[in-house]
Amino acid sequence: MKVLSCRDVGVNCDYQARSKTVGEVIRKATDHAKKDHHIEKVTKEYLDSWRKKVHDV
């Protein structure tokens, strides 16, 4: 299982995106960032940095 939490990227939030694939984790994290953190545009820089933080649990 792959996971990325908001705390992994320096945000004070308990959300964790979990899935079997990195791509799905990133999709879930993107949806969460837009909905709950009001990030209108998730940039390539965000995505690249998030991919590096995805880890196995």
PDB file of N, CA, C and O in Angstrom:
ATOM      1  N   MET A   1       0.847  -1.172   0.000  1.00  0.00           N
ATOM      2  CA  MET A   1       0.000   0.000   0.000  1.00  0.00           C
ATOM      3  C   MET A   1       0.894   1.236   0.000  1.00  0.00           C
ATOM      4  O   MET A   1       1.867   1.314   0.750  1.00  0.00           O
ATOM      5  N   LYS A   2       0.551   2.196  -0.848  1.00  0.00           N
ATOM      6  CA  LYS A   2       1.255   3.473  -0.948  1.00  0.00           C
ATOM      7  C   LYS A   2       0.474   4.523  -0.158  1.00  0.00           C
ATOM      8  O   LYS A   2      -0.753   4.468  -0.082  1.00  0.00           O
ATOM      9  N   VAL A   3       1.197   5.479   0.429  1.00  0.00           N
ATOM     10  CA  VAL A   3       0.535   6.518   1.220  1.00  0.00           C
ATOM     11  C   VAL A   3       1.280   7.838   1.093  1.00  0.00           C
ATOM     12  O   VAL A   3       2.502   7.880   0.952  1.00  0.00           O
ATOM     13  N   LEU A   4       0.497   8.917   1.147  1.00  0.00           N
ATOM     14  CA  LEU A   4       1.026  10.270   1.211  1.00  0.00           C
ATOM     15  C   LEU A   4       0.108  11.040   2.144  1.00  0.00           C
ATOM     16  O   LEU A   4      -1.103  11.091   1.932  1.00  0.00           O
ATOM     17  N   SER A   5       0.686  11.637   3.176  1.00  0.00           N
ATOM     18  CA  SER A   5      -0.127  12.430   4.100  1.00  0.00           C
ATOM     19  C   SER A   5       0.175  13.911   3.895  1.00  0.00           C
ATOM     20  O   SER A   5       1.227  14.280   3.373  1.00  0.00           O
ATOM     21  N   CYS A   6      -0.752  14.737   4.308  1.00  0.00           N
ATOM     22  CA  CYS A   6      -0.511  16.180   4.250  1.00  0.00           C
ATOM     23  C   CYS A   6       0.720  16.529   5.079  1.00  0.00           C
ATOM     24  O   CYS A   6       1.514  17.385   4.690  1.00  0.00           O
ATOM     25  N   ARG A   7       0.876  15.869   6.213  1.00  0.00           N
ATOM     26  CA  ARG A   7       2.032  16.149   7.081  1.00  0.00           C
ATOM     27  C   ARG A   7       3.352  15.821   6.376  1.00  0.00           C
ATOM     28  O   ARG A   7       4.375  16.448   6.653  1.00  0.00           O
ATOM     29  N   ASP A   8       3.331  14.844   5.468  1.00  0.00           N
ATOM     30  CA  ASP A   8       4.543  14.506   4.710  1.00  0.00           C
ATOM     31  C   ASP A   8       5.031  15.684   3.874  1.00  0.00           C
ATOM     32  O   ASP A   8       6.224  15.807   3.595  1.00  0.00           O
ATOM     33  N   VAL A   9       4.101  16.548   3.477  1.00  0.00           N
ATOM     34  CA  VAL A   9       4.467  17.694   2.635  1.00  0.00           C
ATOM     35  C   VAL A   9       4.393  19.011   3.399  1.00  0.00           C
ATOM     36  O   VAL A   9       4.352  20.082   2.794  1.00  0.00           O
ATOM     37  N   GLY A  10       4.375  18.928   4.735  1.00  0.00           N
ATOM     38  CA  GLY A  10       4.478  20.117   5.567  1.00  0.00           C
ATOM     39  C   GLY A  10       3.186  20.839   5.883  1.00  0.00           C
ATOM     40  O   GLY A  10       3.207  21.999   6.295  1.00  0.00           O
ATOM     41  N   VAL A  11       2.046  20.159   5.693  1.00  0.00           N
ATOM     42  CA  VAL A  11       0.753  20.776   5.977  1.00  0.00           C
ATOM     43  C   VAL A  11       0.193  20.166   7.263  1.00  0.00           C
ATOM     44  O   VAL A  11       0.205  18.947   7.432  1.00  0.00           O
ATOM     45  N   ASN A  12      -0.291  21.010   8.160  1.00  0.00           N
ATOM     46  CA  ASN A  12      -0.842  20.570   9.439  1.00  0.00           C
ATOM     47  C   ASN A  12      -2.266  20.045   9.235  1.00  0.00           C
ATOM     48  O   ASN A  12      -3.246  20.746   9.484  1.00  0.00           O
ATOM     49  N   CYS A  13      -2.353  18.800   8.779  1.00  0.00           N
ATOM     50  CA  CYS A  13      -3.632  18.162   8.447  1.00  0.00           C
ATOM     51  C   CYS A  13      -3.431  16.651   8.578  1.00  0.00           C
ATOM     52  O   CYS A  13      -2.367  16.137   8.231  1.00  0.00           O
ATOM     53  N   ASP A  14      -4.437  15.944   9.071  1.00  0.00           N
ATOM     54  CA  ASP A  14      -4.324  14.501   9.301  1.00  0.00           C
ATOM     55  C   ASP A  14      -4.673  13.641   8.093  1.00  0.00           C
ATOM     56  O   ASP A  14      -4.625  12.414   8.185  1.00  0.00           O
ATOM     57  N   TYR A  15      -5.022  14.254   6.964  1.00  0.00           N
ATOM     58  CA  TYR A  15      -5.430  13.487   5.785  1.00  0.00           C
ATOM     59  C   TYR A  15      -4.287  12.615   5.265  1.00  0.00           C
ATOM     60  O   TYR A  15      -3.125  13.021   5.251  1.00  0.00           O
ATOM     61  N   GLN A  16      -4.657  11.396   4.837  1.00  0.00           N
ATOM     62  CA  GLN A  16      -3.723  10.481   4.183  1.00  0.00           C
ATOM     63  C   GLN A  16      -4.377   9.928   2.927  1.00  0.00           C
ATOM     64  O   GLN A  16      -5.486   9.397   2.975  1.00  0.00           O
ATOM     65  N   ALA A  17      -3.683  10.056   1.805  1.00  0.00           N
ATOM     66  CA  ALA A  17      -4.132   9.429   0.560  1.00  0.00           C
ATOM     67  C   ALA A  17      -3.477   8.056   0.510  1.00  0.00           C
ATOM     68  O   ALA A  17      -2.259   7.943   0.649  1.00  0.00           O
ATOM     69  N   ARG A  18      -4.280   7.009   0.312  1.00  0.00           N
ATOM     70  CA  ARG A  18      -3.777   5.636   0.287  1.00  0.00           C
ATOM     71  C   ARG A  18      -4.299   4.908  -0.938  1.00  0.00           C
ATOM     72  O   ARG A  18      -5.460   5.057  -1.320  1.00  0.00           O
ATOM     73  N   SER A  19      -3.429   4.121  -1.544  1.00  0.00           N
ATOM     74  CA  SER A  19      -3.831   3.304  -2.679  1.00  0.00           C
ATOM     75  C   SER A  19      -2.717   2.314  -2.997  1.00  0.00           C
ATOM     76  O   SER A  19      -1.634   2.365  -2.415  1.00  0.00           O
ATOM     77  N   LYS A  20      -3.000   1.425  -3.917  1.00  0.00           N
ATOM     78  CA  LYS A  20      -1.985   0.461  -4.362  1.00  0.00           C
ATOM     79  C   LYS A  20      -0.994   1.084  -5.327  1.00  0.00           C
ATOM     80  O   LYS A  20       0.110   0.569  -5.501  1.00  0.00           O
ATOM     81  N   THR A  21      -1.383   2.210  -5.971  1.00  0.00           N
ATOM     82  CA  THR A  21      -0.505   2.826  -6.964  1.00  0.00           C
ATOM     83  C   THR A  21      -0.178   4.271  -6.602  1.00  0.00           C
ATOM     84  O   THR A  21      -0.978   4.965  -5.974  1.00  0.00           O
ATOM     85  N   VAL A  22       0.998   4.705  -7.004  1.00  0.00           N
ATOM     86  CA  VAL A  22       1.414   6.087  -6.774  1.00  0.00           C
ATOM     87  C   VAL A  22       0.473   7.043  -7.502  1.00  0.00           C
ATOM     88  O   VAL A  22       0.098   8.081  -6.958  1.00  0.00           O
ATOM     89  N   GLY A  23       0.093   6.695  -8.728  1.00  0.00           N
ATOM     90  CA  GLY A  23      -0.799   7.555  -9.500  1.00  0.00           C
ATOM     91  C   GLY A  23      -2.122   7.815  -8.806  1.00  0.00           C
ATOM     92  O   GLY A  23      -2.613   8.944  -8.809  1.00  0.00           O
ATOM     93  N   GLU A  24      -2.695   6.800  -8.222  1.00  0.00           N
ATOM     94  CA  GLU A  24      -3.972   6.951  -7.518  1.00  0.00           C
ATOM     95  C   GLU A  24      -3.777   7.761  -6.235  1.00  0.00           C
ATOM     96  O   GLU A  24      -4.641   8.564  -5.883  1.00  0.00           O
ATOM     97  N   VAL A  25      -2.677   7.568  -5.544  1.00  0.00           N
ATOM     98  CA  VAL A  25      -2.381   8.370  -4.347  1.00  0.00           C
ATOM     99  C   VAL A  25      -2.304   9.849  -4.733  1.00  0.00           C
ATOM    100  O   VAL A  25      -2.870  10.703  -4.051  1.00  0.00           O
ATOM    101  N   ILE A  26      -1.614  10.141  -5.811  1.00  0.00           N
ATOM    102  CA  ILE A  26      -1.473  11.527  -6.260  1.00  0.00           C
ATOM    103  C   ILE A  26      -2.823  12.108  -6.664  1.00  0.00           C
ATOM    104  O   ILE A  26      -3.107  13.268  -6.365  1.00  0.00           O
ATOM    105  N   ARG A  27      -3.661  11.321  -7.337  1.00  0.00           N
ATOM    106  CA  ARG A  27      -5.002  11.792  -7.710  1.00  0.00           C
ATOM    107  C   ARG A  27      -5.820  12.135  -6.471  1.00  0.00           C
ATOM    108  O   ARG A  27      -6.465  13.182  -6.419  1.00  0.00           O
ATOM    109  N   LYS A  28      -5.795  11.258  -5.481  1.00  0.00           N
ATOM    110  CA  LYS A  28      -6.537  11.502  -4.243  1.00  0.00           C
ATOM    111  C   LYS A  28      -6.000  12.731  -3.513  1.00  0.00           C
ATOM    112  O   LYS A  28      -6.773  13.545  -3.008  1.00  0.00           O
ATOM    113  N   ALA A  29      -4.685  12.860  -3.459  1.00  0.00           N
ATOM    114  CA  ALA A  29      -4.071  14.012  -2.801  1.00  0.00           C
ATOM    115  C   ALA A  29      -4.439  15.315  -3.519  1.00  0.00           C
ATOM    116  O   ALA A  29      -4.697  16.335  -2.879  1.00  0.00           O
ATOM    117  N   THR A  30      -4.459  15.267  -4.838  1.00  0.00           N
ATOM    118  CA  THR A  30      -4.832  16.443  -5.627  1.00  0.00           C
ATOM    119  C   THR A  30      -6.278  16.845  -5.338  1.00  0.00           C
ATOM    120  O   THR A  30      -6.567  18.022  -5.121  1.00  0.00           O
ATOM    121  N   ASP A  31      -7.174  15.877  -5.336  1.00  0.00           N
ATOM    122  CA  ASP A  31      -8.583  16.161  -5.041  1.00  0.00           C
ATOM    123  C   ASP A  31      -8.722  16.782  -3.651  1.00  0.00           C
ATOM    124  O   ASP A  31      -9.455  17.753  -3.467  1.00  0.00           O
ATOM    125  N   HIS A  32      -8.018  16.217  -2.684  1.00  0.00           N
ATOM    126  CA  HIS A  32      -8.069  16.728  -1.310  1.00  0.00           C
ATOM    127  C   HIS A  32      -7.520  18.150  -1.229  1.00  0.00           C
ATOM    128  O   HIS A  32      -8.119  19.009  -0.582  1.00  0.00           O
ATOM    129  N   ALA A  33      -6.393  18.402  -1.876  1.00  0.00           N
ATOM    130  CA  ALA A  33      -5.777  19.737  -1.841  1.00  0.00           C
ATOM    131  C   ALA A  33      -6.725  20.790  -2.407  1.00  0.00           C
ATOM    132  O   ALA A  33      -6.839  21.890  -1.865  1.00  0.00           O
ATOM    133  N   LYS A  34      -7.398  20.446  -3.492  1.00  0.00           N
ATOM    134  CA  LYS A  34      -8.336  21.388  -4.109  1.00  0.00           C
ATOM    135  C   LYS A  34      -9.553  21.628  -3.224  1.00  0.00           C
ATOM    136  O   LYS A  34      -9.972  22.768  -3.024  1.00  0.00           O
ATOM    137  N   LYS A  35     -10.114  20.547  -2.697  1.00  0.00           N
ATOM    138  CA  LYS A  35     -11.353  20.639  -1.929  1.00  0.00           C
ATOM    139  C   LYS A  35     -11.132  21.224  -0.538  1.00  0.00           C
ATOM    140  O   LYS A  35     -11.847  22.138  -0.127  1.00  0.00           O
ATOM    141  N   ASP A  36     -10.154  20.707   0.180  1.00  0.00           N
ATOM    142  CA  ASP A  36     -10.021  21.045   1.595  1.00  0.00           C
ATOM    143  C   ASP A  36      -8.968  22.110   1.901  1.00  0.00           C
ATOM    144  O   ASP A  36      -9.000  22.734   2.962  1.00  0.00           O
ATOM    145  N   HIS A  37      -8.043  22.314   0.976  1.00  0.00           N
ATOM    146  CA  HIS A  37      -7.010  23.334   1.205  1.00  0.00           C
ATOM    147  C   HIS A  37      -7.117  24.490   0.205  1.00  0.00           C
ATOM    148  O   HIS A  37      -6.281  25.393   0.187  1.00  0.00           O
ATOM    149  N   HIS A  38      -8.156  24.442  -0.618  1.00  0.00           N
ATOM    150  CA  HIS A  38      -8.488  25.520  -1.551  1.00  0.00           C
ATOM    151  C   HIS A  38      -7.329  25.886  -2.482  1.00  0.00           C
ATOM    152  O   HIS A  38      -7.129  27.053  -2.817  1.00  0.00           O
ATOM    153  N   ILE A  39      -6.579  24.872  -2.887  1.00  0.00           N
ATOM    154  CA  ILE A  39      -5.531  25.072  -3.886  1.00  0.00           C
ATOM    155  C   ILE A  39      -6.206  24.955  -5.247  1.00  0.00           C
ATOM    156  O   ILE A  39      -6.641  23.872  -5.640  1.00  0.00           O
ATOM    157  N   GLU A  40      -6.289  26.057  -5.953  1.00  0.00           N
ATOM    158  CA  GLU A  40      -7.011  26.075  -7.220  1.00  0.00           C
ATOM    159  C   GLU A  40      -6.277  25.319  -8.314  1.00  0.00           C
ATOM    160  O   GLU A  40      -6.901  24.608  -9.101  1.00  0.00           O
ATOM    161  N   LYS A  41      -4.959  25.464  -8.371  1.00  0.00           N
ATOM    162  CA  LYS A  41      -4.179  24.802  -9.413  1.00  0.00           C
ATOM    163  C   LYS A  41      -3.034  24.040  -8.755  1.00  0.00           C
ATOM    164  O   LYS A  41      -2.183  24.623  -8.084  1.00  0.00           O
ATOM    165  N   VAL A  42      -3.032  22.754  -8.959  1.00  0.00           N
ATOM    166  CA  VAL A  42      -1.940  21.917  -8.461  1.00  0.00           C
ATOM    167  C   VAL A  42      -0.874  21.897  -9.549  1.00  0.00           C
ATOM    168  O   VAL A  42      -1.064  21.303 -10.610  1.00  0.00           O
ATOM    169  N   THR A  43       0.227  22.543  -9.277  1.00  0.00           N
ATOM    170  CA  THR A  43       1.277  22.717 -10.275  1.00  0.00           C
ATOM    171  C   THR A  43       2.128  21.462 -10.445  1.00  0.00           C
ATOM    172  O   THR A  43       2.099  20.555  -9.613  1.00  0.00           O
ATOM    173  N   LYS A  44       2.871  21.432 -11.520  1.00  0.00           N
ATOM    174  CA  LYS A  44       3.813  20.340 -11.761  1.00  0.00           C
ATOM    175  C   LYS A  44       4.810  20.242 -10.618  1.00  0.00           C
ATOM    176  O   LYS A  44       5.206  19.141 -10.235  1.00  0.00           O
ATOM    177  N   GLU A  45       5.219  21.376 -10.070  1.00  0.00           N
ATOM    178  CA  GLU A  45       6.162  21.382  -8.949  1.00  0.00           C
ATOM    179  C   GLU A  45       5.575  20.686  -7.728  1.00  0.00           C
ATOM    180  O   GLU A  45       6.259  19.913  -7.057  1.00  0.00           O
ATOM    181  N   TYR A  46       4.281  20.968  -7.437  1.00  0.00           N
ATOM    182  CA  TYR A  46       3.604  20.254  -6.351  1.00  0.00           C
ATOM    183  C   TYR A  46       3.628  18.754  -6.616  1.00  0.00           C
ATOM    184  O   TYR A  46       4.043  17.968  -5.764  1.00  0.00           O
ATOM    185  N   LEU A  47       3.182  18.371  -7.798  1.00  0.00           N
ATOM    186  CA  LEU A  47       3.081  16.950  -8.129  1.00  0.00           C
ATOM    187  C   LEU A  47       4.434  16.247  -8.033  1.00  0.00           C
ATOM    188  O   LEU A  47       4.529  15.144  -7.494  1.00  0.00           O
ATOM    189  N   ASP A  48       5.467  16.882  -8.550  1.00  0.00           N
ATOM    190  CA  ASP A  48       6.807  16.283  -8.482  1.00  0.00           C
ATOM    191  C   ASP A  48       7.263  16.102  -7.040  1.00  0.00           C
ATOM    192  O   ASP A  48       7.819  15.062  -6.688  1.00  0.00           O
ATOM    193  N   SER A  49       7.032  17.105  -6.209  1.00  0.00           N
ATOM    194  CA  SER A  49       7.464  17.000  -4.816  1.00  0.00           C
ATOM    195  C   SER A  49       6.625  15.969  -4.067  1.00  0.00           C
ATOM    196  O   SER A  49       7.151  15.247  -3.220  1.00  0.00           O
ATOM    197  N   TRP A  50       5.334  15.890  -4.365  1.00  0.00           N
ATOM    198  CA  TRP A  50       4.475  14.906  -3.707  1.00  0.00           C
ATOM    199  C   TRP A  50       4.892  13.486  -4.078  1.00  0.00           C
ATOM    200  O   TRP A  50       4.950  12.613  -3.212  1.00  0.00           O
ATOM    201  N   ARG A  51       5.183  13.245  -5.357  1.00  0.00           N
ATOM    202  CA  ARG A  51       5.587  11.899  -5.796  1.00  0.00           C
ATOM    203  C   ARG A  51       6.802  11.411  -5.015  1.00  0.00           C
ATOM    204  O   ARG A  51       6.901  10.230  -4.682  1.00  0.00           O
ATOM    205  N   LYS A  52       7.722  12.321  -4.725  1.00  0.00           N
ATOM    206  CA  LYS A  52       8.943  11.952  -3.990  1.00  0.00           C
ATOM    207  C   LYS A  52       8.638  11.563  -2.545  1.00  0.00           C
ATOM    208  O   LYS A  52       9.428  10.860  -1.915  1.00  0.00           O
ATOM    209  N   LYS A  53       7.499  12.015  -2.014  1.00  0.00           N
ATOM    210  CA  LYS A  53       7.149  11.757  -0.618  1.00  0.00           C
ATOM    211  C   LYS A  53       6.250  10.532  -0.427  1.00  0.00           C
ATOM    212  O   LYS A  53       6.044  10.090   0.703  1.00  0.00           O
ATOM    213  N   VAL A  54       5.720   9.988  -1.507  1.00  0.00           N
ATOM    214  CA  VAL A  54       4.877   8.794  -1.406  1.00  0.00           C
ATOM    215  C   VAL A  54       5.742   7.645  -0.899  1.00  0.00           C
ATOM    216  O   VAL A  54       6.855   7.427  -1.379  1.00  0.00           O
ATOM    217  N   HIS A  55       5.209   6.910   0.084  1.00  0.00           N
ATOM    218  CA  HIS A  55       5.975   5.798   0.650  1.00  0.00           C
ATOM    219  C   HIS A  55       5.071   4.595   0.904  1.00  0.00           C
ATOM    220  O   HIS A  55       3.845   4.698   0.889  1.00  0.00           O
ATOM    221  N   ASP A  56       5.706   3.470   1.133  1.00  0.00           N
ATOM    222  CA  ASP A  56       4.990   2.215   1.402  1.00  0.00           C
ATOM    223  C   ASP A  56       4.656   2.100   2.890  1.00  0.00           C
ATOM    224  O   ASP A  56       5.412   2.548   3.753  1.00  0.00           O
ATOM    225  N   VAL A  57       3.505   1.489   3.163  1.00  0.00           N
ATOM    226  CA  VAL A  57       3.124   1.169   4.543  1.00  0.00           C
ATOM    227  C   VAL A  57       2.737  -0.277   4.641  1.00  0.00           C
ATOM    228  O   VAL A  57       2.383  -0.749   5.721  1.00  0.00           O
TER     229      VAL A  57
END
